């Protein structure tokens, strides 16, 4: 199974991610002002979701 | 646009102020959202991977961008908009 998994990763040449067409998992988190933000708040709109490693790092 | 990391609300507030960001920076301390979006492999991981998703109006993933290079990520984002 692991061999298969690694084969998949290297065959695609990248780390596993959600794929285009997958349903975006819903979430509810606090923003930097302490406000609650839900993915559902943006229903009907395009959303750009940017994961970054650490506050105070560039990019 | 939404930023998301495993930092605390206070750390993200300081980051947003320092960078002048006007979009929300979300705090995911339990990594539950990071795990759901494969931006980490376990709840113990210290940092999220530099993954960017464009979510379409239908609630489905439109684009999935993986880059470790911030400049490249910015360029990829600009191309996607």
Backbone of each chain as nested JSON, in Angstrom:
{
  "chains": [
    {"id": "A", "residues": [
      {"number": 1, "name": "UNK", "atoms": {"N": [0.83, -1.199, 0.0], "CA": [0.0, 0.0, 0.0], "C": [0.87, 1.255, 0.0]}},
      {"number": 2, "name": "UNK", "atoms": {"N": [1.918, 1.243, 0.872], "CA": [2.785, 2.425, 0.923], "C": [3.548, 2.595, -0.382]}},
      {"number": 3, "name": "UNK", "atoms": {"N": [3.944, 1.451, -0.939], "CA": [4.661, 1.538, -2.219], "C": [3.737, 2.184, -3.255]}},
      {"number": 4, "name": "UNK", "atoms": {"N": [2.484, 1.778, -3.214], "CA": [1.523, 2.346, -4.159], "C": [1.378, 3.854, -3.932]}},
      {"number": 5, "name": "UNK", "atoms": {"N": [1.281, 4.209, -2.645], "CA": [1.09, 5.618, -2.299], "C": [2.268, 6.451, -2.793]}},
      {"number": 6, "name": "UNK", "atoms": {"N": [3.492, 5.993, -2.498], "CA": [4.677, 6.737, -2.928], "C": [4.753, 6.795, -4.448]}},
      {"number": 7, "name": "UNK", "atoms": {"N": [4.345, 5.683, -5.07], "CA": [4.331, 5.675, -6.531], "C": [3.41, 6.752, -7.076]}},
      {"number": 8, "name": "UNK", "atoms": {"N": [2.266, 6.899, -6.424], "CA": [1.31, 7.924, -6.843], "C": [1.919, 9.315, -6.709]}},
      {"number": 9, "name": "UNK", "atoms": {"N": [2.585, 9.531, -5.571], "CA": [3.156, 10.849, -5.313], "C": [4.219, 11.175, -6.349]}},
      {"number": 10, "name": "UNK", "atoms": {"N": [5.12, 10.231, -6.581], "CA": [6.222, 10.524, -7.491], "C": [5.766, 10.531, -8.945]}},
      {"number": 11, "name": "UNK", "atoms": {"N": [4.751, 9.728, -9.233], "CA": [4.254, 9.713, -10.603], "C": [3.712, 11.096, -10.956]}},
      {"number": 12, "name": "UNK", "atoms": {"N": [3.018, 11.684, -10.019], "CA": [2.457, 13.007, -10.269], "C": [3.501, 14.103, -10.074]}},
      {"number": 13, "name": "UNK", "atoms": {"N": [4.616, 13.753, -9.411], "CA": [5.673, 14.727, -9.229], "C": [5.338, 15.798, -8.218]}},
      {"number": 14, "name": "UNK", "atoms": {"N": [4.389, 15.527, -7.375], "CA": [4.09, 16.53, -6.353], "C": [3.427, 15.871, -5.14]}},
      {"number": 15, "name": "UNK", "atoms": {"N": [3.305, 16.672, -4.107], "CA": [2.727, 16.163, -2.866], "C": [1.215, 16.018, -3.039]}},
      {"number": 16, "name": "UNK", "atoms": {"N": [0.617, 15.098, -2.28], "CA": [-0.828, 14.922, -2.427], "C": [-1.594, 16.155, -1.965]}},
      {"number": 17, "name": "UNK", "atoms": {"N": [-2.571, 16.528, -2.748], "CA": [-3.444, 17.664, -2.419], "C": [-4.87, 17.26, -2.766]}},
      {"number": 18, "name": "UNK", "atoms": {"N": [-5.824, 18.064, -2.35], "CA": [-7.164, 17.908, -2.9], "C": [-7.079, 18.186, -4.399]}},
      {"number": 19, "name": "UNK", "atoms": {"N": [-7.946, 17.561, -5.139], "CA": [-7.889, 17.67, -6.603], "C": [-9.01, 18.566, -7.108]}},
      {"number": 20, "name": "UNK", "atoms": {"N": [-8.773, 19.213, -8.252], "CA": [-9.865, 19.975, -8.872], "C": [-11.11, 19.1, -9.031]}},
      {"number": 21, "name": "UNK", "atoms": {"N": [-12.245, 19.641, -8.652], "CA": [-13.495, 18.885, -8.705], "C": [-13.913, 18.338, -7.354]}},
      {"number": 22, "name": "UNK", "atoms": {"N": [-12.929, 18.184, -6.43], "CA": [-13.275, 17.735, -5.077], "C": [-14.111, 18.811, -4.377]}},
      {"number": 23, "name": "UNK", "atoms": {"N": [-15.027, 18.368, -3.532], "CA": [-15.783, 19.325, -2.72], "C": [-14.852, 19.913, -1.672]}},
      {"number": 24, "name": "UNK", "atoms": {"N": [-14.801, 21.247, -1.57], "CA": [-13.949, 21.913, -0.577], "C": [-14.503, 21.627, 0.816]}},
      {"number": 25, "name": "UNK", "atoms": {"N": [-13.684, 21.054, 1.704], "CA": [-14.194, 20.753, 3.056], "C": [-14.644, 22.025, 3.78]}},
      {"number": 26, "name": "UNK", "atoms": {"N": [-15.802, 21.982, 4.412], "CA": [-16.277, 23.169, 5.136], "C": [-15.398, 23.446, 6.353]}},
      {"number": 27, "name": "UNK", "atoms": {"N": [-15.326, 24.703, 6.762], "CA": [-14.572, 25.031, 7.974], "C": [-15.157, 26.253, 8.651]}},
      {"number": 28, "name": "UNK", "atoms": {"N": [-14.776, 26.407, 9.91], "CA": [-15.178, 27.559, 10.716], "C": [-14.003, 27.873, 11.629]}},
      {"number": 29, "name": "UNK", "atoms": {"N": [-13.354, 29.012, 11.412], "CA": [-12.155, 29.38, 12.16], "C": [-12.219, 30.845, 12.555]}},
      {"number": 30, "name": "UNK", "atoms": {"N": [-11.323, 31.229, 13.457], "CA": [-11.222, 32.63, 13.856], "C": [-10.17, 33.339, 13.015]}},
      {"number": 31, "name": "UNK", "atoms": {"N": [-10.501, 34.557, 12.59], "CA": [-9.499, 35.329, 11.862], "C": [-8.649, 36.138, 12.837]}},
      {"number": 32, "name": "UNK", "atoms": {"N": [-7.742, 36.959, 12.289], "CA": [-6.772, 37.662, 13.131], "C": [-7.41, 38.765, 13.98]}},
      {"number": 33, "name": "UNK", "atoms": {"N": [-8.679, 39.066, 13.704], "CA": [-9.407, 40.031, 14.537], "C": [-10.315, 39.317, 15.53]}},
      {"number": 34, "name": "UNK", "atoms": {"N": [-10.26, 37.988, 15.53], "CA": [-11.106, 37.22, 16.441], "C": [-12.505, 36.953, 15.902]}},
      {"number": 35, "name": "UNK", "atoms": {"N": [-12.74, 37.341, 14.643], "CA": [-14.047, 37.107, 14.033], "C": [-14.142, 35.672, 13.53]}},
      {"number": 36, "name": "UNK", "atoms": {"N": [-15.335, 35.108, 13.615], "CA": [-15.549, 33.755, 13.101], "C": [-15.775, 33.826, 11.593]}},
      {"number": 37, "name": "UNK", "atoms": {"N": [-15.016, 33.019, 10.865], "CA": [-15.121, 32.986, 9.402], "C": [-15.443, 31.557, 8.988]}},
      {"number": 38, "name": "UNK", "atoms": {"N": [-16.482, 31.42, 8.191], "CA": [-16.872, 30.097, 7.689], "C": [-16.724, 30.087, 6.171]}},
      {"number": 39, "name": "UNK", "atoms": {"N": [-16.352, 28.939, 5.642], "CA": [-16.318, 28.813, 4.18], "C": [-17.704, 29.104, 3.619]}},
      {"number": 40, "name": "UNK", "atoms": {"N": [-18.724, 28.692, 4.369], "CA": [-20.106, 28.892, 3.91], "C": [-20.451, 30.367, 3.741]}},
      {"number": 41, "name": "UNK", "atoms": {"N": [-19.689, 31.26, 4.418], "CA": [-19.941, 32.699, 4.268], "C": [-19.719, 33.146, 2.824]}},
      {"number": 42, "name": "UNK", "atoms": {"N": [-18.939, 32.36, 2.076], "CA": [-18.554, 32.757, 0.719], "C": [-19.291, 31.938, -0.343]}},
      {"number": 43, "name": "UNK", "atoms": {"N": [-20.399, 31.347, 0.051], "CA": [-21.171, 30.531, -0.899], "C": [-21.506, 31.356, -2.137]}},
      {"number": 44, "name": "UNK", "atoms": {"N": [-21.268, 30.784, -3.314], "CA": [-21.566, 31.483, -4.564], "C": [-20.449, 32.39, -5.029]}},
      {"number": 45, "name": "UNK", "atoms": {"N": [-19.369, 32.464, -4.248], "CA": [-18.219, 33.293, -4.629], "C": [-16.99, 32.399, -4.783]}},
      {"number": 46, "name": "UNK", "atoms": {"N": [-16.02, 32.9, -5.527], "CA": [-14.74, 32.192, -5.6], "C": [-13.902, 32.57, -4.39]}},
      {"number": 47, "name": "UNK", "atoms": {"N": [-13.216, 31.601, -3.853], "CA": [-12.39, 31.818, -2.659], "C": [-10.972, 31.355, -2.951]}},
      {"number": 48, "name": "UNK", "atoms": {"N": [-10.019, 32.183, -2.578], "CA": [-8.624, 31.781, -2.678], "C": [-8.15, 31.463, -1.257]}},
      {"number": 49, "name": "UNK", "atoms": {"N": [-7.802, 30.219, -1.01], "CA": [-7.404, 29.764, 0.328], "C": [-5.896, 29.508, 0.313]}},
      {"number": 50, "name": "UNK", "atoms": {"N": [-5.186, 30.333, 1.049], "CA": [-3.716, 30.337, 1.012], "C": [-3.177, 29.808, 2.338]}},
      {"number": 51, "name": "UNK", "atoms": {"N": [-2.605, 28.611, 2.32], "CA": [-1.961, 28.066, 3.52], "C": [-0.53, 28.584, 3.567]}},
      {"number": 52, "name": "UNK", "atoms": {"N": [-0.13, 29.154, 4.682], "CA": [1.253, 29.621, 4.846], "C": [1.831, 28.998, 6.11]}},
      {"number": 53, "name": "UNK", "atoms": {"N": [3.145, 28.752, 6.114], "CA": [3.738, 27.962, 7.2], "C": [3.742, 28.659, 8.554]}},
      {"number": 54, "name": "UNK", "atoms": {"N": [3.992, 29.959, 8.541], "CA": [4.202, 30.619, 9.826], "C": [4.009, 32.111, 9.658]}},
      {"number": 55, "name": "UNK", "atoms": {"N": [3.3, 32.729, 10.606], "CA": [3.189, 34.182, 10.582], "C": [4.586, 34.773, 10.629]}},
      {"number": 56, "name": "UNK", "atoms": {"N": [4.768, 35.885, 9.945], "CA": [6.049, 36.595, 9.922], "C": [7.074, 35.926, 9.028]}},
      {"number": 57, "name": "UNK", "atoms": {"N": [6.622, 35.02, 8.157], "CA": [7.508, 34.541, 7.097], "C": [6.988, 35.131, 5.79]}},
      {"number": 58, "name": "UNK", "atoms": {"N": [7.88, 35.422, 4.855], "CA": [7.413, 36.025, 3.611], "C": [6.581, 35.061, 2.789]}},
      {"number": 59, "name": "UNK", "atoms": {"N": [5.763, 35.617, 1.924], "CA": [4.961, 34.799, 1.01], "C": [3.683, 34.413, 1.662]}}
    ]},
    {"id": "B", "residues": [
      {"number": 1, "name": "UNK", "atoms": {"N": [-9.972, 36.382, -0.695], "CA": [-8.762, 35.662, -0.334], "C": [-8.707, 35.456, 1.173]}},
      {"number": 2, "name": "UNK", "atoms": {"N": [-8.339, 34.259, 1.568], "CA": [-8.196, 33.935, 2.984], "C": [-6.826, 33.298, 3.199]}},
      {"number": 3, "name": "UNK", "atoms": {"N": [-6.065, 33.815, 4.163], "CA": [-4.837, 33.155, 4.58], "C": [-5.165, 32.202, 5.714]}},
      {"number": 4, "name": "UNK", "atoms": {"N": [-4.38, 31.16, 5.857], "CA": [-4.643, 30.211, 6.939], "C": [-3.33, 29.571, 7.392]}},
      {"number": 5, "name": "UNK", "atoms": {"N": [-3.146, 29.53, 8.706], "CA": [-1.938, 28.907, 9.251], "C": [-2.283, 28.301, 10.608]}},
      {"number": 6, "name": "UNK", "atoms": {"N": [-1.272, 27.706, 11.237], "CA": [-1.487, 27.084, 12.542], "C": [-1.135, 28.049, 13.676]}},
      {"number": 7, "name": "UNK", "atoms": {"N": [-0.889, 29.302, 13.328], "CA": [-0.539, 30.303, 14.332], "C": [-1.763, 30.696, 15.154]}},
      {"number": 8, "name": "UNK", "atoms": {"N": [-1.493, 31.357, 16.283], "CA": [-2.585, 31.842, 17.124], "C": [-3.207, 33.092, 16.499]}},
      {"number": 9, "name": "UNK", "atoms": {"N": [-4.371, 33.463, 17.005], "CA": [-5.032, 34.691, 16.547], "C": [-4.103, 35.882, 16.762]}},
      {"number": 10, "name": "UNK", "atoms": {"N": [-3.426, 35.936, 17.914], "CA": [-2.542, 37.064, 18.224], "C": [-1.358, 37.116, 17.261]}},
      {"number": 11, "name": "UNK", "atoms": {"N": [-0.773, 35.959, 16.956], "CA": [0.356, 35.93, 16.007], "C": [-0.098, 36.383, 14.622]}},
      {"number": 12, "name": "UNK", "atoms": {"N": [-1.275, 35.943, 14.228], "CA": [-1.783, 36.34, 12.913], "C": [-2.123, 37.826, 12.881]}},
      {"number": 13, "name": "UNK", "atoms": {"N": [-2.596, 38.357, 14.007], "CA": [-2.916, 39.783, 14.053], "C": [-1.628, 40.582, 13.846]}},
      {"number": 14, "name": "UNK", "atoms": {"N": [-0.575, 40.182, 14.545], "CA": [0.707, 40.882, 14.405], "C": [1.225, 40.77, 12.972]}},
      {"number": 15, "name": "UNK", "atoms": {"N": [1.062, 39.602, 12.371], "CA": [1.514, 39.379, 10.991], "C": [0.732, 40.271, 10.029]}},
      {"number": 16, "name": "UNK", "atoms": {"N": [-0.594, 40.311, 10.21], "CA": [-1.44, 41.117, 9.316], "C": [-1.072, 42.592, 9.429]}},
      {"number": 17, "name": "UNK", "atoms": {"N": [-0.837, 43.042, 10.655], "CA": [-0.489, 44.454, 10.856], "C": [0.873, 44.765, 10.262]}},
      {"number": 18, "name": "UNK", "atoms": {"N": [1.83, 43.858, 10.455], "CA": [3.18, 44.095, 9.943], "C": [3.192, 44.13, 8.417]}},
      {"number": 19, "name": "UNK", "atoms": {"N": [2.365, 43.277, 7.803], "CA": [2.361, 43.173, 6.338], "C": [1.335, 44.099, 5.694]}},
      {"number": 20, "name": "UNK", "atoms": {"N": [0.444, 44.658, 6.516], "CA": [-0.607, 45.504, 5.956], "C": [-1.663, 44.717, 5.197]}},
      {"number": 21, "name": "UNK", "atoms": {"N": [-1.838, 43.431, 5.561], "CA": [-2.829, 42.608, 4.872], "C": [-4.236, 43.087, 5.226]}},
      {"number": 22, "name": "UNK", "atoms": {"N": [-5.089, 43.115, 4.216], "CA": [-6.469, 43.533, 4.459], "C": [-7.427, 42.356, 4.372]}},
      {"number": 23, "name": "UNK", "atoms": {"N": [-6.893, 41.172, 4.055], "CA": [-7.756, 39.986, 3.998], "C": [-7.599, 39.202, 5.301]}},
      {"number": 24, "name": "UNK", "atoms": {"N": [-8.576, 38.369, 5.646], "CA": [-8.508, 37.638, 6.921], "C": [-7.389, 36.594, 6.931]}},
      {"number": 25, "name": "UNK", "atoms": {"N": [-6.709, 36.511, 8.069], "CA": [-5.756, 35.424, 8.317], "C": [-6.406, 34.513, 9.353]}},
      {"number": 26, "name": "UNK", "atoms": {"N": [-6.642, 33.28, 8.965], "CA": [-7.367, 32.362, 9.838], "C": [-6.411, 31.52, 10.665]}},
      {"number": 27, "name": "UNK", "atoms": {"N": [-6.832, 31.231, 11.868], "CA": [-6.03, 30.468, 12.819], "C": [-6.604, 29.05, 12.937]}},
      {"number": 28, "name": "UNK", "atoms": {"N": [-5.769, 28.058, 12.663], "CA": [-6.194, 26.65, 12.696], "C": [-5.309, 25.875, 13.68]}},
      {"number": 29, "name": "UNK", "atoms": {"N": [-5.387, 26.197, 14.975], "CA": [-4.452, 25.601, 15.937], "C": [-4.595, 24.09, 16.078]}},
      {"number": 30, "name": "UNK", "atoms": {"N": [-5.766, 23.543, 15.784], "CA": [-5.939, 22.084, 15.914], "C": [-5.541, 21.351, 14.623]}},
      {"number": 31, "name": "UNK", "atoms": {"N": [-5.227, 22.103, 13.577], "CA": [-4.847, 21.546, 12.268], "C": [-6.004, 20.811, 11.603]}},
      {"number": 32, "name": "UNK", "atoms": {"N": [-7.21, 20.961, 12.09], "CA": [-8.318, 20.193, 11.503], "C": [-8.545, 20.591, 10.049]}},
      {"number": 33, "name": "UNK", "atoms": {"N": [-8.43, 21.887, 9.763], "CA": [-8.642, 22.339, 8.385], "C": [-7.412, 21.997, 7.542]}},
      {"number": 34, "name": "UNK", "atoms": {"N": [-6.226, 22.141, 8.142], "CA": [-5.001, 21.751, 7.448], "C": [-5.036, 20.289, 7.033]}},
      {"number": 35, "name": "UNK", "atoms": {"N": [-5.519, 19.438, 7.928], "CA": [-5.624, 18.013, 7.602], "C": [-6.648, 17.788, 6.492]}},
      {"number": 36, "name": "UNK", "atoms": {"N": [-7.78, 18.474, 6.595], "CA": [-8.846, 18.293, 5.599], "C": [-8.37, 18.697, 4.208]}},
      {"number": 37, "name": "UNK", "atoms": {"N": [-7.484, 19.698, 4.16], "CA": [-6.988, 20.194, 2.869], "C": [-5.596, 19.642, 2.538]}},
      {"number": 38, "name": "UNK", "atoms": {"N": [-5.148, 18.648, 3.313], "CA": [-3.864, 17.969, 3.077], "C": [-2.665, 18.913, 3.176]}},
      {"number": 39, "name": "UNK", "atoms": {"N": [-2.847, 20.007, 3.904], "CA": [-1.735, 20.945, 4.09], "C": [-0.823, 20.513, 5.239]}},
      {"number": 40, "name": "UNK", "atoms": {"N": [-1.195, 19.425, 5.921], "CA": [-0.308, 18.803, 6.901], "C": [-0.695, 17.332, 6.972]}},
      {"number": 41, "name": "UNK", "atoms": {"N": [0.229, 16.527, 7.497], "CA": [-0.003, 15.088, 7.541], "C": [-0.446, 14.606, 8.916]}},
      {"number": 42, "name": "UNK", "atoms": {"N": [-0.271, 15.458, 9.939], "CA": [-0.719, 15.08, 11.276], "C": [-1.011, 16.349, 12.07]}},
      {"number": 43, "name": "UNK", "atoms": {"N": [-1.733, 16.17, 13.192], "CA": [-2.089, 17.31, 14.041], "C": [-0.895, 17.813, 14.828]}},
      {"number": 44, "name": "UNK", "atoms": {"N": [0.247, 17.088, 14.734], "CA": [1.449, 17.502, 15.463], "C": [2.381, 18.342, 14.605]}},
      {"number": 45, "name": "UNK", "atoms": {"N": [2.09, 18.468, 13.334], "CA": [3.023, 19.202, 12.465], "C": [3.075, 20.678, 12.831]}},
      {"number": 46, "name": "UNK", "atoms": {"N": [4.282, 21.238, 12.92], "CA": [4.392, 22.628, 13.352], "C": [3.92, 23.632, 12.304]}},
      {"number": 47, "name": "UNK", "atoms": {"N": [4.108, 23.306, 11.037], "CA": [3.806, 24.288, 9.991], "C": [2.931, 23.689, 8.904]}},
      {"number": 48, "name": "UNK", "atoms": {"N": [2.148, 24.558, 8.297], "CA": [1.37, 24.149, 7.121], "C": [2.261, 24.168, 5.884]}},
      {"number": 49, "name": "UNK", "atoms": {"N": [1.968, 23.28, 4.937], "CA": [2.649, 23.328, 3.64], "C": [2.131, 24.538, 2.862]}},
      {"number": 50, "name": "UNK", "atoms": {"N": [2.97, 25.044, 1.977], "CA": [2.552, 26.191, 1.162], "C": [1.639, 25.717, 0.039]}},
      {"number": 51, "name": "UNK", "atoms": {"N": [0.396, 25.492, 0.405], "CA": [-0.606, 25.07, -0.566], "C": [-1.59, 26.212, -0.77]}},
      {"number": 52, "name": "UNK", "atoms": {"N": [-2.025, 26.368, -1.979], "CA": [-3.064, 27.354, -2.269], "C": [-4.166, 26.671, -3.064]}},
      {"number": 53, "name": "UNK", "atoms": {"N": [-5.381, 26.928, -2.649], "CA": [-6.532, 26.382, -3.37], "C": [-7.399, 27.519, -3.877]}},
      {"number": 54, "name": "UNK", "atoms": {"N": [-7.861, 27.374, -5.088], "CA": [-8.92, 28.239, -5.585], "C": [-10.2, 27.423, -5.519]}},
      {"number": 55, "name": "UNK", "atoms": {"N": [-11.156, 27.925, -4.756], "CA": [-12.441, 27.24, -4.588], "C": [-13.46, 27.959, -5.466]}},
      {"number": 56, "name": "UNK", "atoms": {"N": [-14.128, 27.216, -6.298], "CA": [-15.076, 27.795, -7.242], "C": [-16.402, 28.172, -6.6]}},
      {"number": 57, "name": "UNK", "atoms": {"N": [-17.213, 28.843, -7.386], "CA": [-18.528, 29.284, -6.895], "C": [-19.414, 28.109, -6.495]}},
      {"number": 58, "name": "UNK", "atoms": {"N": [-19.121, 26.923, -7.051], "CA": [-19.918, 25.735, -6.733], "C": [-19.413, 25.013, -5.488]}},
      {"number": 59, "name": "UNK", "atoms": {"N": [-18.394, 25.591, -4.824], "CA": [-17.883, 24.977, -3.602], "C": [-16.913, 23.842, -3.854]}},
      {"number": 60, "name": "UNK", "atoms": {"N": [-16.48, 23.692, -5.09], "CA": [-15.511, 22.635, -5.412], "C": [-14.146, 23.245, -5.714]}},
      {"number": 61, "name": "UNK", "atoms": {"N": [-13.112, 22.421, -5.503], "CA": [-11.756, 22.878, -5.785], "C": [-11.626, 23.158, -7.282]}},
      {"number": 62, "name": "UNK", "atoms": {"N": [-11.163, 24.362, -7.598], "CA": [-10.961, 24.739, -9.004], "C": [-9.49, 24.556, -9.379]}},
      {"number": 63, "name": "UNK", "atoms": {"N": [-8.611, 24.987, -8.491], "CA": [-7.178, 24.841, -8.719], "C": [-6.506, 24.467, -7.413]}},
      {"number": 64, "name": "UNK", "atoms": {"N": [-5.48, 23.635, -7.502], "CA": [-4.661, 23.266, -6.341], "C": [-3.216, 23.564, -6.701]}},
      {"number": 65, "name": "UNK", "atoms": {"N": [-2.603, 24.468, -5.968], "CA": [-1.25, 24.939, -6.296], "C": [-0.327, 24.594, -5.137]}},
      {"number": 66, "name": "UNK", "atoms": {"N": [0.741, 23.866, -5.445], "CA": [1.744, 23.506, -4.432], "C": [3.058, 24.143, -4.833]}},
      {"number": 67, "name": "UNK", "atoms": {"N": [3.553, 25.03, -3.989], "CA": [4.877, 25.567, -4.259], "C": [5.552, 25.945, -2.963]}},
      {"number": 68, "name": "UNK", "atoms": {"N": [6.822, 25.639, -2.899], "CA": [7.606, 26.005, -1.72], "C": [8.251, 27.363, -1.904]}},
      {"number": 69, "name": "UNK", "atoms": {"N": [8.13, 27.908, -3.082], "CA": [8.794, 29.169, -3.401], "C": [7.771, 30.311, -3.333]}},
      {"number": 70, "name": "UNK", "atoms": {"N": [7.907, 31.207, -2.345], "CA": [6.899, 32.26, -2.194], "C": [6.727, 33.093, -3.453]}},
      {"number": 71, "name": "UNK", "atoms": {"N": [7.829, 33.386, -4.14], "CA": [7.714, 34.182, -5.356], "C": [6.923, 33.446, -6.42]}},
      {"number": 72, "name": "UNK", "atoms": {"N": [7.238, 32.17, -6.54], "CA": [6.512, 31.352, -7.503], "C": [5.05, 31.224, -7.132]}},
      {"number": 73, "name": "UNK", "atoms": {"N": [4.802, 31.15, -5.826], "CA": [3.418, 31.049, -5.384], "C": [2.655, 32.316, -5.749]}},
      {"number": 74, "name": "UNK", "atoms": {"N": [3.278, 33.46, -5.522], "CA": [2.618, 34.722, -5.853], "C": [2.331, 34.773, -7.353]}},
      {"number": 75, "name": "UNK", "atoms": {"N": [3.312, 34.339, -8.146], "CA": [3.115, 34.371, -9.595], "C": [1.979, 33.429, -9.996]}},
      {"number": 76, "name": "UNK", "atoms": {"N": [1.953, 32.256, -9.357], "CA": [0.895, 31.297, -9.675], "C": [-0.471, 31.859, -9.297]}},
      {"number": 77, "name": "UNK", "atoms": {"N": [-0.503, 32.552, -8.166], "CA": [-1.765, 33.142, -7.73], "C": [-2.222, 34.209, -8.701]}},
      {"number": 78, "name": "UNK", "atoms": {"N": [-1.31, 35.048, -9.119], "CA": [-1.676, 36.127, -10.026], "C": [-2.221, 35.557, -11.331]}},
      {"number": 79, "name": "UNK", "atoms": {"N": [-1.605, 34.469, -11.784], "CA": [-2.094, 33.858, -13.024], "C": [-3.498, 33.304, -12.848]}},
      {"number": 80, "name": "UNK", "atoms": {"N": [-3.825, 32.906, -11.591], "CA": [-5.114, 32.255, -11.367], "C": [-6.253, 33.261, -11.231]}},
      {"number": 81, "name": "UNK", "atoms": {"N": [-5.915, 34.539, -11.059], "CA": [-6.968, 35.53, -10.787], "C": [-7.452, 36.211, -12.054]}}
    ]}
  ]
}
